[in-house]
Amino acid sequence: MKIGILGSGTVAQTLGAGFIKHGHEVMLGSRAPAKLAEWQAANPRGRVGSFAEAADFAELAVLAVKGTVAAAALKSAGPQRLAGKAVIDATNPIADAAPVQGVLQFFTGPNDSLLEQLQREFPAIRFVKAFNSVGSAFMIDPAMQDGPPTMFICGDDEPARQAVRAIVESVGWGVADMGAAVAARAIEPLCMLWCIPGLLRGEWAHAFRLVKPA
Ligand SMILES: NC(=O)c1ccc[n+]([C@@H]2O[C@H](COP(=O)([O-])OP(=O)(O)OC[C@H]3O[C@@H](n4cnc5c(N)ncnc54)[C@H](OP(=O)(O)O)[C@@H]3O)[C@@H](O)[C@H]2O)c1
């Protein structure tokens, strides 16, 4: 599959390299593609371009930019280039204010989410939340005790969720499909929970797993 990733940070670079390793074609998009020269040298089969070029390239896209600028990055890409496509939304609505005793501050309230805001603003794009509640070091082929961890996903479009499920499973995760976009109100704060041990004690090596009775 051709995967276009809007972003140049750790998440974009990690997912890009990981998807290439798993046989996909990847283009990373940035306002300043030159900053990705090192990534491209390390991933010669990968491509880099502008946000618009990555969106055009994508059969499936990934949004991996700072949460406060998620809508701006989509506008800069040209939302019509992503119309009808599944877009993995890896962003979190982290506010610029400092964490409080290890707890990140969000710019969304409890009865809203960044995914829903984006879905409302760009109704033709089929957003699916995924990869937001684990550190980049564990996004691809996580080797955890007792087997694969759980990636919680959600989004309004079921075929898009199915497509994302297949990709997420192919890079070493179990998937728990939480249904419609509104479930992002619960999935996005998992990022807060995931970060607490890191911000309090420097412990960043963990992931969530949904366990069920034997
Ligand atoms: N870091 C993690 O381990 C992790 C884990 C899970 C989820 N996340 C989430 O994933 C997202 C990406 O995280 P990250 O750490 O890789 O990168 P980041 O530092 O949060 O974001 C970097 C990206 O934001 C873009 N950006 C910044 N200002 C912009 C603006 N004004 N307009 C358009 N784009 C702008 C940059 O674009 P340019 O390339 O043009 O500079 C760059 O691609 C975040 O929402 C984060 O919360 C992160």
The ligand as an ORCA input file, in Angstrom:
! r2SCAN-3c Opt
* xyz 0 1
  N       6.356     11.184     20.325
  C       5.668     10.089     20.616
  O       6.230      9.062     21.055
  C       4.180     10.066     20.365
  C       3.463      8.906     20.673
  C       2.099      8.847     20.374
  C       1.480      9.949     19.792
  N       2.209     11.085     19.549
  C       1.518     12.198     18.910
  O       1.918     12.185     17.538
  C       2.007     13.521     17.030
  C       3.406     13.745     16.452
  O       4.339     13.664     17.497
  P       5.907     13.840     17.212
  O       6.542     13.757     18.552
  O       6.339     12.903     16.142
  O       6.041     15.246     16.554
  P       5.665     16.739     17.078
  O       6.919     17.393     17.508
  O       4.523     16.696     18.016
  O       5.170     17.383     15.717
  C       6.059     17.593     14.680
  C       5.283     17.836     13.430
  O       4.362     18.921     13.620
  C       4.400     19.734     12.465
  N       4.096     21.126     12.763
  C       4.535     21.875     13.795
  N       4.042     23.149     13.694
  C       3.280     23.156     12.560
  C       2.480     24.151     11.927
  N       2.373     25.389     12.433
  N       1.819     23.813     10.794
  C       1.915     22.575     10.277
  N       2.650     21.585     10.840
  C       3.325     21.889     11.961
  C       5.822     19.636     11.975
  O       5.787     19.929     10.606
  P       7.121     20.278      9.784
  O       7.659     18.959      9.345
  O       6.607     21.075      8.650
  O       8.034     21.013     10.717
  C       6.187     18.206     12.272
  O       5.887     17.374     11.183
  C       1.660     14.453     18.205
  O       0.313     14.828     18.086
  C       1.888     13.577     19.430
  O       1.050     13.935     20.520
  C       3.520     11.156     19.835
*
